[in-house]
């Protein structure tokens, strides 16, 4: 239904855990109820964005009057790993 909130995989994982403990159902059944695959339930991200986040924080401290766009454009010019989405602040690899 169009008015329901779309849950992220991390939120669905917590709901799957709640279903398993509360109703004593199997992982497969709980995942099916929450419309999440078991592989997504077990997925662990391997990204380590601490280097990028630390560098952006350093740039923000050095130049507090400059906006996000100038910080990220300078960051990308220095040829670090990943690009930064200006609208969300997410780092894409």
PDB file of N, CA, C and O in Angstrom:
ATOM      1  N   UNK A   1       0.836  -1.180   0.000  1.00  0.00           N
ATOM      2  CA  UNK A   1       0.000   0.000   0.000  1.00  0.00           C
ATOM      3  C   UNK A   1       0.877   1.237   0.000  1.00  0.00           C
ATOM      4  O   UNK A   1       1.966   1.229   0.574  1.00  0.00           O
ATOM      5  N   UNK A   2       0.416   2.283  -0.631  1.00  0.00           N
ATOM      6  CA  UNK A   2       1.253   3.439  -0.861  1.00  0.00           C
ATOM      7  C   UNK A   2       1.532   4.261   0.390  1.00  0.00           C
ATOM      8  O   UNK A   2       2.457   5.074   0.368  1.00  0.00           O
ATOM      9  N   UNK A   3       0.788   4.095   1.476  1.00  0.00           N
ATOM     10  CA  UNK A   3       1.017   4.903   2.665  1.00  0.00           C
ATOM     11  C   UNK A   3       1.947   4.232   3.666  1.00  0.00           C
ATOM     12  O   UNK A   3       2.302   4.835   4.679  1.00  0.00           O
ATOM     13  N   UNK A   4       2.343   3.001   3.398  1.00  0.00           N
ATOM     14  CA  UNK A   4       3.228   2.311   4.324  1.00  0.00           C
ATOM     15  C   UNK A   4       4.660   2.812   4.181  1.00  0.00           C
ATOM     16  O   UNK A   4       5.124   3.114   3.081  1.00  0.00           O
ATOM     17  N   UNK A   5       5.338   2.893   5.300  1.00  0.00           N
ATOM     18  CA  UNK A   5       6.730   3.320   5.300  1.00  0.00           C
ATOM     19  C   UNK A   5       7.612   2.190   4.771  1.00  0.00           C
ATOM     20  O   UNK A   5       7.446   1.035   5.163  1.00  0.00           O
ATOM     21  N   UNK A   6       8.532   2.517   3.896  1.00  0.00           N
ATOM     22  CA  UNK A   6       9.456   1.527   3.358  1.00  0.00           C
ATOM     23  C   UNK A   6      10.605   1.380   4.349  1.00  0.00           C
ATOM     24  O   UNK A   6      11.248   2.359   4.726  1.00  0.00           O
ATOM     25  N   UNK A   7      10.852   0.142   4.761  1.00  0.00           N
ATOM     26  CA  UNK A   7      11.900  -0.108   5.741  1.00  0.00           C
ATOM     27  C   UNK A   7      13.217  -0.429   5.051  1.00  0.00           C
ATOM     28  O   UNK A   7      13.239  -1.056   3.992  1.00  0.00           O
ATOM     29  N   UNK A   8      14.294   0.000   5.651  1.00  0.00           N
ATOM     30  CA  UNK A   8      15.624  -0.331   5.157  1.00  0.00           C
ATOM     31  C   UNK A   8      15.973  -1.741   5.610  1.00  0.00           C
ATOM     32  O   UNK A   8      15.371  -2.256   6.553  1.00  0.00           O
ATOM     33  N   UNK A   9      16.942  -2.373   4.945  1.00  0.00           N
ATOM     34  CA  UNK A   9      17.316  -3.735   5.333  1.00  0.00           C
ATOM     35  C   UNK A   9      17.722  -3.865   6.801  1.00  0.00           C
ATOM     36  O   UNK A   9      17.401  -4.868   7.438  1.00  0.00           O
ATOM     37  N   UNK A  10      18.417  -2.878   7.345  1.00  0.00           N
ATOM     38  CA  UNK A  10      18.820  -2.950   8.757  1.00  0.00           C
ATOM     39  C   UNK A  10      17.597  -2.951   9.678  1.00  0.00           C
ATOM     40  O   UNK A  10      17.574  -3.654  10.688  1.00  0.00           O
ATOM     41  N   UNK A  11      16.588  -2.162   9.323  1.00  0.00           N
ATOM     42  CA  UNK A  11      15.368  -2.132  10.124  1.00  0.00           C
ATOM     43  C   UNK A  11      14.618  -3.453   9.997  1.00  0.00           C
ATOM     44  O   UNK A  11      14.055  -3.955  10.970  1.00  0.00           O
ATOM     45  N   UNK A  12      14.617  -4.013   8.781  1.00  0.00           N
ATOM     46  CA  UNK A  12      13.950  -5.299   8.584  1.00  0.00           C
ATOM     47  C   UNK A  12      14.646  -6.403   9.372  1.00  0.00           C
ATOM     48  O   UNK A  12      13.990  -7.313   9.877  1.00  0.00           O
ATOM     49  N   UNK A  13      15.983  -6.328   9.481  1.00  0.00           N
ATOM     50  CA  UNK A  13      16.717  -7.332  10.259  1.00  0.00           C
ATOM     51  C   UNK A  13      16.275  -7.324  11.714  1.00  0.00           C
ATOM     52  O   UNK A  13      16.107  -8.384  12.318  1.00  0.00           O
ATOM     53  N   UNK A  14      16.085  -6.141  12.280  1.00  0.00           N
ATOM     54  CA  UNK A  14      15.657  -6.072  13.677  1.00  0.00           C
ATOM     55  C   UNK A  14      14.249  -6.640  13.833  1.00  0.00           C
ATOM     56  O   UNK A  14      13.950  -7.294  14.832  1.00  0.00           O
ATOM     57  N   UNK A  15      13.385  -6.394  12.850  1.00  0.00           N
ATOM     58  CA  UNK A  15      12.037  -6.950  12.897  1.00  0.00           C
ATOM     59  C   UNK A  15      12.064  -8.475  12.755  1.00  0.00           C
ATOM     60  O   UNK A  15      11.282  -9.174  13.399  1.00  0.00           O
ATOM     61  N   UNK A  16      12.962  -8.984  11.916  1.00  0.00           N
ATOM     62  CA  UNK A  16      13.106 -10.437  11.765  1.00  0.00           C
ATOM     63  C   UNK A  16      13.554 -11.040  13.093  1.00  0.00           C
ATOM     64  O   UNK A  16      13.029 -12.071  13.513  1.00  0.00           O
ATOM     65  N   UNK A  17      14.517 -10.408  13.753  1.00  0.00           N
ATOM     66  CA  UNK A  17      14.962 -10.898  15.062  1.00  0.00           C
ATOM     67  C   UNK A  17      13.826 -10.880  16.079  1.00  0.00           C
ATOM     68  O   UNK A  17      13.681 -11.809  16.873  1.00  0.00           O
ATOM     69  N   UNK A  18      13.027  -9.827  16.052  1.00  0.00           N
ATOM     70  CA  UNK A  18      11.884  -9.735  16.965  1.00  0.00           C
ATOM     71  C   UNK A  18      10.870 -10.855  16.697  1.00  0.00           C
ATOM     72  O   UNK A  18      10.368 -11.479  17.631  1.00  0.00           O
ATOM     73  N   UNK A  19      10.576 -11.101  15.422  1.00  0.00           N
ATOM     74  CA  UNK A  19       9.641 -12.177  15.076  1.00  0.00           C
ATOM     75  C   UNK A  19      10.162 -13.530  15.541  1.00  0.00           C
ATOM     76  O   UNK A  19       9.403 -14.350  16.057  1.00  0.00           O
ATOM     77  N   UNK A  20      11.453 -13.757  15.359  1.00  0.00           N
ATOM     78  CA  UNK A  20      12.035 -15.057  15.736  1.00  0.00           C
ATOM     79  C   UNK A  20      11.987 -15.272  17.238  1.00  0.00           C
ATOM     80  O   UNK A  20      11.695 -16.378  17.693  1.00  0.00           O
ATOM     81  N   UNK A  21      12.270 -14.233  18.017  1.00  0.00           N
ATOM     82  CA  UNK A  21      12.264 -14.406  19.470  1.00  0.00           C
ATOM     83  C   UNK A  21      10.852 -14.417  20.053  1.00  0.00           C
ATOM     84  O   UNK A  21      10.565 -15.186  20.970  1.00  0.00           O
ATOM     85  N   UNK A  22       9.980 -13.575  19.529  1.00  0.00           N
ATOM     86  CA  UNK A  22       8.630 -13.472  20.085  1.00  0.00           C
ATOM     87  C   UNK A  22       7.755 -14.655  19.698  1.00  0.00           C
ATOM     88  O   UNK A  22       7.070 -15.220  20.551  1.00  0.00           O
ATOM     89  N   UNK A  23       7.766 -15.037  18.429  1.00  0.00           N
ATOM     90  CA  UNK A  23       6.841 -16.057  17.947  1.00  0.00           C
ATOM     91  C   UNK A  23       7.506 -17.414  17.705  1.00  0.00           C
ATOM     92  O   UNK A  23       6.843 -18.366  17.294  1.00  0.00           O
ATOM     93  N   UNK A  24       8.812 -17.504  17.959  1.00  0.00           N
ATOM     94  CA  UNK A  24       9.557 -18.768  17.816  1.00  0.00           C
ATOM     95  C   UNK A  24       9.381 -19.371  16.421  1.00  0.00           C
ATOM     96  O   UNK A  24       9.092 -20.558  16.275  1.00  0.00           O
ATOM     97  N   UNK A  25       9.561 -18.524  15.393  1.00  0.00           N
ATOM     98  CA  UNK A  25       9.467 -19.006  14.018  1.00  0.00           C
ATOM     99  C   UNK A  25      10.864 -19.136  13.434  1.00  0.00           C
ATOM    100  O   UNK A  25      11.822 -18.579  13.970  1.00  0.00           O
ATOM    101  N   UNK A  26      10.979 -19.866  12.344  1.00  0.00           N
ATOM    102  CA  UNK A  26      12.275 -20.063  11.706  1.00  0.00           C
ATOM    103  C   UNK A  26      12.726 -18.780  11.014  1.00  0.00           C
ATOM    104  O   UNK A  26      11.938 -17.862  10.786  1.00  0.00           O
ATOM    105  N   UNK A  27      13.999 -18.745  10.691  1.00  0.00           N
ATOM    106  CA  UNK A  27      14.558 -17.584  10.003  1.00  0.00           C
ATOM    107  C   UNK A  27      13.914 -17.408   8.636  1.00  0.00           C
ATOM    108  O   UNK A  27      13.578 -16.290   8.246  1.00  0.00           O
ATOM    109  N   UNK A  28      13.742 -18.495   7.914  1.00  0.00           N
ATOM    110  CA  UNK A  28      13.137 -18.417   6.589  1.00  0.00           C
ATOM    111  C   UNK A  28      11.728 -17.851   6.628  1.00  0.00           C
ATOM    112  O   UNK A  28      11.364 -17.027   5.789  1.00  0.00           O
ATOM    113  N   UNK A  29      10.937 -18.289   7.595  1.00  0.00           N
ATOM    114  CA  UNK A  29       9.560 -17.791   7.704  1.00  0.00           C
ATOM    115  C   UNK A  29       9.532 -16.322   8.111  1.00  0.00           C
ATOM    116  O   UNK A  29       8.744 -15.543   7.575  1.00  0.00           O
ATOM    117  N   UNK A  30      10.390 -15.942   9.055  1.00  0.00           N
ATOM    118  CA  UNK A  30      10.431 -14.544   9.488  1.00  0.00           C
ATOM    119  C   UNK A  30      10.891 -13.635   8.341  1.00  0.00           C
ATOM    120  O   UNK A  30      10.376 -12.530   8.173  1.00  0.00           O
ATOM    121  N   UNK A  31      11.850 -14.104   7.568  1.00  0.00           N
ATOM    122  CA  UNK A  31      12.313 -13.317   6.425  1.00  0.00           C
ATOM    123  C   UNK A  31      11.223 -13.188   5.372  1.00  0.00           C
ATOM    124  O   UNK A  31      11.074 -12.133   4.757  1.00  0.00           O
ATOM    125  N   UNK A  32      10.469 -14.244   5.164  1.00  0.00           N
ATOM    126  CA  UNK A  32       9.392 -14.199   4.185  1.00  0.00           C
ATOM    127  C   UNK A  32       8.311 -13.207   4.620  1.00  0.00           C
ATOM    128  O   UNK A  32       7.779 -12.464   3.794  1.00  0.00           O
ATOM    129  N   UNK A  33       7.989 -13.196   5.913  1.00  0.00           N
ATOM    130  CA  UNK A  33       6.987 -12.266   6.426  1.00  0.00           C
ATOM    131  C   UNK A  33       7.441 -10.823   6.236  1.00  0.00           C
ATOM    132  O   UNK A  33       6.640  -9.958   5.879  1.00  0.00           O
ATOM    133  N   UNK A  34       8.725 -10.563   6.474  1.00  0.00           N
ATOM    134  CA  UNK A  34       9.255  -9.204   6.349  1.00  0.00           C
ATOM    135  C   UNK A  34       9.682  -8.865   4.923  1.00  0.00           C
ATOM    136  O   UNK A  34      10.151  -7.756   4.668  1.00  0.00           O
ATOM    137  N   UNK A  35       9.525  -9.815   3.984  1.00  0.00           N
ATOM    138  CA  UNK A  35       9.874  -9.622   2.585  1.00  0.00           C
ATOM    139  C   UNK A  35      11.348  -9.229   2.437  1.00  0.00           C
ATOM    140  O   UNK A  35      11.687  -8.226   1.809  1.00  0.00           O
ATOM    141  N   UNK A  36      12.205 -10.053   3.037  1.00  0.00           N
ATOM    142  CA  UNK A  36      13.645  -9.861   2.961  1.00  0.00           C
ATOM    143  C   UNK A  36      14.268 -11.230   2.698  1.00  0.00           C
ATOM    144  O   UNK A  36      13.839 -12.227   3.281  1.00  0.00           O
ATOM    145  N   UNK A  37      15.263 -11.287   1.836  1.00  0.00           N
ATOM    146  CA  UNK A  37      15.896 -12.570   1.570  1.00  0.00           C
ATOM    147  C   UNK A  37      16.870 -12.905   2.704  1.00  0.00           C
ATOM    148  O   UNK A  37      17.355 -12.019   3.408  1.00  0.00           O
ATOM    149  N   UNK A  38      17.142 -14.193   2.862  1.00  0.00           N
ATOM    150  CA  UNK A  38      18.067 -14.597   3.919  1.00  0.00           C
ATOM    151  C   UNK A  38      19.470 -14.075   3.665  1.00  0.00           C
ATOM    152  O   UNK A  38      20.208 -13.787   4.607  1.00  0.00           O
ATOM    153  N   UNK A  39      19.840 -13.953   2.397  1.00  0.00           N
ATOM    154  CA  UNK A  39      21.173 -13.417   2.099  1.00  0.00           C
ATOM    155  C   UNK A  39      21.288 -11.953   2.524  1.00  0.00           C
ATOM    156  O   UNK A  39      22.347 -11.529   2.987  1.00  0.00           O
ATOM    157  N   UNK A  40      20.224 -11.184   2.375  1.00  0.00           N
ATOM    158  CA  UNK A  40      20.237  -9.796   2.836  1.00  0.00           C
ATOM    159  C   UNK A  40      20.278  -9.762   4.361  1.00  0.00           C
ATOM    160  O   UNK A  40      20.910  -8.882   4.946  1.00  0.00           O
ATOM    161  N   UNK A  41      19.610 -10.708   5.003  1.00  0.00           N
ATOM    162  CA  UNK A  41      19.625 -10.773   6.467  1.00  0.00           C
ATOM    163  C   UNK A  41      21.050 -10.990   6.982  1.00  0.00           C
ATOM    164  O   UNK A  41      21.445 -10.381   7.976  1.00  0.00           O
ATOM    165  N   UNK A  42      21.814 -11.842   6.324  1.00  0.00           N
ATOM    166  CA  UNK A  42      23.170 -12.154   6.763  1.00  0.00           C
ATOM    167  C   UNK A  42      24.229 -11.180   6.250  1.00  0.00           C
ATOM    168  O   UNK A  42      25.372 -11.235   6.703  1.00  0.00           O
ATOM    169  N   UNK A  43      23.885 -10.297   5.328  1.00  0.00           N
ATOM    170  CA  UNK A  43      24.864  -9.415   4.693  1.00  0.00           C
ATOM    171  C   UNK A  43      25.510  -8.482   5.709  1.00  0.00           C
ATOM    172  O   UNK A  43      24.823  -7.872   6.528  1.00  0.00           O
ATOM    173  N   UNK A  44      26.832  -8.376   5.650  1.00  0.00           N
ATOM    174  CA  UNK A  44      27.594  -7.435   6.459  1.00  0.00           C
ATOM    175  C   UNK A  44      28.422  -6.572   5.503  1.00  0.00           C
ATOM    176  O   UNK A  44      29.162  -7.106   4.677  1.00  0.00           O
ATOM    177  N   UNK A  45      28.308  -5.275   5.605  1.00  0.00           N
ATOM    178  CA  UNK A  45      29.048  -4.375   4.726  1.00  0.00           C
ATOM    179  C   UNK A  45      30.539  -4.446   5.028  1.00  0.00           C
ATOM    180  O   UNK A  45      30.949  -4.546   6.184  1.00  0.00           O
ATOM    181  N   UNK A  46      31.335  -4.392   3.980  1.00  0.00           N
ATOM    182  CA  UNK A  46      32.784  -4.440   4.134  1.00  0.00           C
ATOM    183  C   UNK A  46      33.425  -3.072   3.924  1.00  0.00           C
ATOM    184  O   UNK A  46      34.648  -2.946   3.980  1.00  0.00           O
ATOM    185  N   UNK A  47      32.624  -2.067   3.687  1.00  0.00           N
ATOM    186  CA  UNK A  47      33.149  -0.730   3.447  1.00  0.00           C
ATOM    187  C   UNK A  47      33.674  -0.125   4.743  1.00  0.00           C
ATOM    188  O   UNK A  47      33.083  -0.292   5.810  1.00  0.00           O
ATOM    189  N   UNK A  48      34.776   0.567   4.629  1.00  0.00           N
ATOM    190  CA  UNK A  48      35.333   1.302   5.753  1.00  0.00           C
ATOM    191  C   UNK A  48      35.477   2.750   5.319  1.00  0.00           C
ATOM    192  O   UNK A  48      36.450   3.114   4.657  1.00  0.00           O
ATOM    193  N   UNK A  49      34.524   3.562   5.686  1.00  0.00           N
ATOM    194  CA  UNK A  49      34.487   4.952   5.260  1.00  0.00           C
ATOM    195  C   UNK A  49      35.160   5.895   6.247  1.00  0.00           C
ATOM    196  O   UNK A  49      35.066   7.113   6.096  1.00  0.00           O
ATOM    197  N   UNK A  50      35.832   5.358   7.244  1.00  0.00           N
ATOM    198  CA  UNK A  50      36.431   6.213   8.261  1.00  0.00           C
ATOM    199  C   UNK A  50      37.485   7.153   7.685  1.00  0.00           C
ATOM    200  O   UNK A  50      37.612   8.291   8.137  1.00  0.00           O
ATOM    201  N   UNK A  51      38.235   6.694   6.701  1.00  0.00           N
ATOM    202  CA  UNK A  51      39.261   7.536   6.086  1.00  0.00           C
ATOM    203  C   UNK A  51      38.614   8.729   5.401  1.00  0.00           C
ATOM    204  O   UNK A  51      39.065   9.864   5.557  1.00  0.00           O
ATOM    205  N   UNK A  52      37.571   8.471   4.655  1.00  0.00           N
ATOM    206  CA  UNK A  52      36.880   9.541   3.924  1.00  0.00           C
ATOM    207  C   UNK A  52      36.190  10.490   4.896  1.00  0.00           C
ATOM    208  O   UNK A  52      36.266  11.708   4.736  1.00  0.00           O
ATOM    209  N   UNK A  53      35.527   9.942   5.891  1.00  0.00           N
ATOM    210  CA  UNK A  53      34.818  10.780   6.868  1.00  0.00           C
ATOM    211  C   UNK A  53      35.800  11.656   7.635  1.00  0.00           C
ATOM    212  O   UNK A  53      35.542  12.842   7.838  1.00  0.00           O
ATOM    213  N   UNK A  54      36.918  11.086   8.062  1.00  0.00           N
ATOM    214  CA  UNK A  54      37.918  11.860   8.796  1.00  0.00           C
ATOM    215  C   UNK A  54      38.485  12.986   7.938  1.00  0.00           C
ATOM    216  O   UNK A  54      38.667  14.105   8.417  1.00  0.00           O
ATOM    217  N   UNK A  55      38.761  12.690   6.675  1.00  0.00           N
ATOM    218  CA  UNK A  55      39.306  13.713   5.784  1.00  0.00           C
ATOM    219  C   UNK A  55      38.306  14.841   5.567  1.00  0.00           C
ATOM    220  O   UNK A  55      38.693  16.009   5.564  1.00  0.00           O
ATOM    221  N   UNK A  56      37.040  14.521   5.388  1.00  0.00           N
ATOM    222  CA  UNK A  56      36.024  15.561   5.205  1.00  0.00           C
ATOM    223  C   UNK A  56      35.856  16.399   6.469  1.00  0.00           C
ATOM    224  O   UNK A  56      35.648  17.609   6.389  1.00  0.00           O
ATOM    225  N   UNK A  57      35.946  15.763   7.632  1.00  0.00           N
ATOM    226  CA  UNK A  57      35.845  16.520   8.881  1.00  0.00           C
ATOM    227  C   UNK A  57      37.034  17.459   9.042  1.00  0.00           C
ATOM    228  O   UNK A  57      36.880  18.583   9.520  1.00  0.00           O
ATOM    229  N   UNK A  58      38.226  16.999   8.642  1.00  0.00           N
ATOM    230  CA  UNK A  58      39.403  17.865   8.687  1.00  0.00           C
ATOM    231  C   UNK A  58      39.236  19.067   7.765  1.00  0.00           C
ATOM    232  O   UNK A  58      39.562  20.194   8.138  1.00  0.00           O
ATOM    233  N   UNK A  59      38.724  18.820   6.554  1.00  0.00           N
ATOM    234  CA  UNK A  59      38.496  19.919   5.619  1.00  0.00           C
ATOM    235  C   UNK A  59      37.459  20.903   6.160  1.00  0.00           C
ATOM    236  O   UNK A  59      37.603  22.113   5.989  1.00  0.00           O
ATOM    237  N   UNK A  60      36.424  20.392   6.807  1.00  0.00           N
ATOM    238  CA  UNK A  60      35.382  21.262   7.360  1.00  0.00           C
ATOM    239  C   UNK A  60      35.925  22.106   8.506  1.00  0.00           C
ATOM    240  O   UNK A  60      35.515  23.254   8.676  1.00  0.00           O
ATOM    241  N   UNK A  61      36.844  21.549   9.293  1.00  0.00           N
ATOM    242  CA  UNK A  61      37.434  22.317  10.383  1.00  0.00           C
ATOM    243  C   UNK A  61      38.395  23.381   9.865  1.00  0.00           C
ATOM    244  O   UNK A  61      38.465  24.480  10.414  1.00  0.00           O
ATOM    245  N   UNK A  62      39.134  23.054   8.808  1.00  0.00           N
ATOM    246  CA  UNK A  62      40.091  24.010   8.248  1.00  0.00           C
ATOM    247  C   UNK A  62      39.390  25.159   7.542  1.00  0.00           C
ATOM    248  O   UNK A  62      39.846  26.300   7.606  1.00  0.00           O
ATOM    249  N   UNK A  63      38.292  24.865   6.873  1.00  0.00           N
ATOM    250  CA  UNK A  63      37.577  25.872   6.082  1.00  0.00           C
ATOM    251  C   UNK A  63      36.100  25.896   6.467  1.00  0.00           C
ATOM    252  O   UNK A  63      35.265  25.391   5.716  1.00  0.00           O
ATOM    253  N   UNK A  64      35.765  26.465   7.609  1.00  0.00           N
ATOM    254  CA  UNK A  64      34.365  26.419   8.070  1.00  0.00           C
ATOM    255  C   UNK A  64      33.408  27.261   7.233  1.00  0.00           C
ATOM    256  O   UNK A  64      32.198  27.041   7.282  1.00  0.00           O
ATOM    257  N   UNK A  65      33.925  28.220   6.467  1.00  0.00           N
ATOM    258  CA  UNK A  65      33.028  29.070   5.685  1.00  0.00           C
ATOM    259  C   UNK A  65      32.690  28.485   4.324  1.00  0.00           C
ATOM    260  O   UNK A  65      31.766  28.953   3.659  1.00  0.00           O
ATOM    261  N   UNK A  66      33.428  27.467   3.905  1.00  0.00           N
ATOM    262  CA  UNK A  66      33.147  26.846   2.614  1.00  0.00           C
ATOM    263  C   UNK A  66      32.061  25.790   2.761  1.00  0.00           C
ATOM    264  O   UNK A  66      31.934  25.151   3.805  1.00  0.00           O
ATOM    265  N   UNK A  67      31.298  25.622   1.723  1.00  0.00           N
ATOM    266  CA  UNK A  67      30.193  24.676   1.760  1.00  0.00           C
ATOM    267  C   UNK A  67      30.614  23.248   1.458  1.00  0.00           C
ATOM    268  O   UNK A  67      31.786  22.962   1.210  1.00  0.00           O
ATOM    269  N   UNK A  68      29.632  22.363   1.486  1.00  0.00           N
ATOM    270  CA  UNK A  68      29.882  20.944   1.245  1.00  0.00           C
ATOM    271  C   UNK A  68      30.428  20.703  -0.150  1.00  0.00           C
ATOM    272  O   UNK A  68      31.307  19.861  -0.334  1.00  0.00           O
ATOM    273  N   UNK A  69      29.922  21.426  -1.131  1.00  0.00           N
ATOM    274  CA  UNK A  69      30.353  21.239  -2.510  1.00  0.00           C
ATOM    275  C   UNK A  69      31.829  21.512  -2.714  1.00  0.00           C
ATOM    276  O   UNK A  69      32.511  20.770  -3.422  1.00  0.00           O
ATOM    277  N   UNK A  70      32.328  22.579  -2.095  1.00  0.00           N
ATOM    278  CA  UNK A  70      33.747  22.896  -2.255  1.00  0.00           C
ATOM    279  C   UNK A  70      34.618  21.861  -1.558  1.00  0.00           C
ATOM    280  O   UNK A  70      35.683  21.508  -2.067  1.00  0.00           O
ATOM    281  N   UNK A  71      34.189  21.377  -0.418  1.00  0.00           N
ATOM    282  CA  UNK A  71      34.968  20.357   0.294  1.00  0.00           C
ATOM    283  C   UNK A  71      35.041  19.069  -0.516  1.00  0.00           C
ATOM    284  O   UNK A  71      36.105  18.460  -0.622  1.00  0.00           O
ATOM    285  N   UNK A  72      33.922  18.656  -1.084  1.00  0.00           N
ATOM    286  CA  UNK A  72      33.930  17.391  -1.822  1.00  0.00           C
ATOM    287  C   UNK A  72      34.631  17.517  -3.148  1.00  0.00           C
ATOM    288  O   UNK A  72      35.271  16.565  -3.596  1.00  0.00           O
ATOM    289  N   UNK A  73      34.532  18.672  -3.798  1.00  0.00           N
ATOM    290  CA  UNK A  73      35.206  18.807  -5.084  1.00  0.00           C
ATOM    291  C   UNK A  73      36.723  18.787  -4.888  1.00  0.00           C
ATOM    292  O   UNK A  73      37.438  18.191  -5.693  1.00  0.00           O
ATOM    293  N   UNK A  74      37.209  19.417  -3.854  1.00  0.00           N
ATOM    294  CA  UNK A  74      38.628  19.362  -3.555  1.00  0.00           C
ATOM    295  C   UNK A  74      39.059  17.973  -3.155  1.00  0.00           C
ATOM    296  O   UNK A  74      40.173  17.542  -3.456  1.00  0.00           O
ATOM    297  N   UNK A  75      38.184  17.285  -2.483  1.00  0.00           N
ATOM    298  CA  UNK A  75      38.494  15.927  -2.045  1.00  0.00           C
ATOM    299  C   UNK A  75      38.610  14.996  -3.244  1.00  0.00           C
ATOM    300  O   UNK A  75      39.510  14.159  -3.295  1.00  0.00           O
ATOM    301  N   UNK A  76      37.708  15.136  -4.204  1.00  0.00           N
ATOM    302  CA  UNK A  76      37.737  14.283  -5.393  1.00  0.00           C
ATOM    303  C   UNK A  76      38.948  14.616  -6.264  1.00  0.00           C
ATOM    304  O   UNK A  76      39.516  13.724  -6.895  1.00  0.00           O
ATOM    305  N   UNK A  77      39.351  15.891  -6.305  1.00  0.00           N
ATOM    306  CA  UNK A  77      40.497  16.277  -7.114  1.00  0.00           C
ATOM    307  C   UNK A  77      41.786  15.655  -6.588  1.00  0.00           C
ATOM    308  O   UNK A  77      42.709  15.397  -7.360  1.00  0.00           O
ATOM    309  N   UNK A  78      41.855  15.416  -5.294  1.00  0.00           N
ATOM    310  CA  UNK A  78      43.062  14.842  -4.714  1.00  0.00           C
ATOM    311  C   UNK A  78      43.166  13.346  -4.966  1.00  0.00           C
ATOM    312  O   UNK A  78      44.107  12.699  -4.508  1.00  0.00           O
ATOM    313  N   UNK A  79      42.196  12.795  -5.696  1.00  0.00           N
ATOM    314  CA  UNK A  79      42.221  11.400  -6.129  1.00  0.00           C
ATOM    315  C   UNK A  79      42.189  10.410  -4.966  1.00  0.00           C
ATOM    316  O   UNK A  79      42.961   9.452  -4.935  1.00  0.00           O
ATOM    317  N   UNK A  80      41.298  10.648  -4.018  1.00  0.00           N
ATOM    318  CA  UNK A  80      41.064   9.670  -2.967  1.00  0.00           C
ATOM    319  C   UNK A  80      40.057   8.656  -3.478  1.00  0.00           C
ATOM    320  O   UNK A  80      39.425   8.865  -4.514  1.00  0.00           O
ATOM    321  N   UNK A  81      39.913   7.583  -2.766  1.00  0.00           N
ATOM    322  CA  UNK A  81      38.977   6.543  -3.178  1.00  0.00           C
ATOM    323  C   UNK A  81      37.550   7.002  -2.948  1.00  0.00           C
ATOM    324  O   UNK A  81      37.217   7.540  -1.892  1.00  0.00           O
ATOM    325  N   UNK A  82      36.710   6.781  -3.953  1.00  0.00           N
ATOM    326  CA  UNK A  82      35.284   7.038  -3.829  1.00  0.00           C
ATOM    327  C   UNK A  82      34.904   8.444  -4.238  1.00  0.00           C
ATOM    328  O   UNK A  82      35.725   9.361  -4.223  1.00  0.00           O
ATOM    329  N   UNK A  83      33.643   8.594  -4.604  1.00  0.00           N
ATOM    330  CA  UNK A  83      33.077   9.897  -4.898  1.00  0.00           C
ATOM    331  C   UNK A  83      31.963  10.142  -3.905  1.00  0.00           C
ATOM    332  O   UNK A  83      31.409   9.199  -3.339  1.00  0.00           O
ATOM    333  N   UNK A  84      31.634  11.387  -3.692  1.00  0.00           N
ATOM    334  CA  UNK A  84      30.649  11.741  -2.683  1.00  0.00           C
ATOM    335  C   UNK A  84      29.434  12.331  -3.369  1.00  0.00           C
ATOM    336  O   UNK A  84      29.547  13.277  -4.149  1.00  0.00           O
ATOM    337  N   UNK A  85      28.274  11.770  -3.073  1.00  0.00           N
ATOM    338  CA  UNK A  85      27.039  12.263  -3.633  1.00  0.00           C
ATOM    339  C   UNK A  85      26.679  13.560  -2.917  1.00  0.00           C
ATOM    340  O   UNK A  85      26.478  13.557  -1.702  1.00  0.00           O
ATOM    341  N   UNK A  86      26.595  14.658  -3.645  1.00  0.00           N
ATOM    342  CA  UNK A  86      26.374  15.956  -3.036  1.00  0.00           C
ATOM    343  C   UNK A  86      25.005  16.084  -2.403  1.00  0.00           C
ATOM    344  O   UNK A  86      24.861  16.819  -1.427  1.00  0.00           O
ATOM    345  N   UNK A  87      23.997  15.405  -2.914  1.00  0.00           N
ATOM    346  CA  UNK A  87      22.647  15.568  -2.370  1.00  0.00           C
ATOM    347  C   UNK A  87      22.460  14.806  -1.067  1.00  0.00           C
ATOM    348  O   UNK A  87      21.744  15.271  -0.181  1.00  0.00           O
ATOM    349  N   UNK A  88      23.093  13.637  -0.933  1.00  0.00           N
ATOM    350  CA  UNK A  88      22.881  12.839   0.270  1.00  0.00           C
ATOM    351  C   UNK A  88      24.086  12.785   1.177  1.00  0.00           C
ATOM    352  O   UNK A  88      23.953  12.450   2.355  1.00  0.00           O
ATOM    353  N   UNK A  89      25.258  13.104   0.662  1.00  0.00           N
ATOM    354  CA  UNK A  89      26.467  13.005   1.461  1.00  0.00           C
ATOM    355  C   UNK A  89      27.000  11.581   1.525  1.00  0.00           C
ATOM    356  O   UNK A  89      27.921  11.296   2.290  1.00  0.00           O
ATOM    357  N   UNK A  90      26.433  10.696   0.735  1.00  0.00           N
ATOM    358  CA  UNK A  90      26.865   9.300   0.736  1.00  0.00           C
ATOM    359  C   UNK A  90      28.107   9.134  -0.135  1.00  0.00           C
ATOM    360  O   UNK A  90      28.304   9.871  -1.101  1.00  0.00           O
ATOM    361  N   UNK A  91      28.917   8.184   0.209  1.00  0.00           N
ATOM    362  CA  UNK A  91      30.151   7.934  -0.509  1.00  0.00           C
ATOM    363  C   UNK A  91      29.944   6.733  -1.419  1.00  0.00           C
ATOM    364  O   UNK A  91      29.563   5.655  -0.964  1.00  0.00           O
ATOM    365  N   UNK A  92      30.200   6.928  -2.713  1.00  0.00           N
ATOM    366  CA  UNK A  92      30.030   5.856  -3.696  1.00  0.00           C
ATOM    367  C   UNK A  92      31.396   5.378  -4.146  1.00  0.00           C
ATOM    368  O   UNK A  92      32.300   6.181  -4.376  1.00  0.00           O
ATOM    369  N   UNK A  93      31.542   4.081  -4.270  1.00  0.00           N
ATOM    370  CA  UNK A  93      32.819   3.502  -4.686  1.00  0.00           C
ATOM    371  C   UNK A  93      32.722   2.959  -6.082  1.00  0.00           C
ATOM    372  O   UNK A  93      33.702   2.430  -6.608  1.00  0.00           O
TER     373      UNK A  93
END
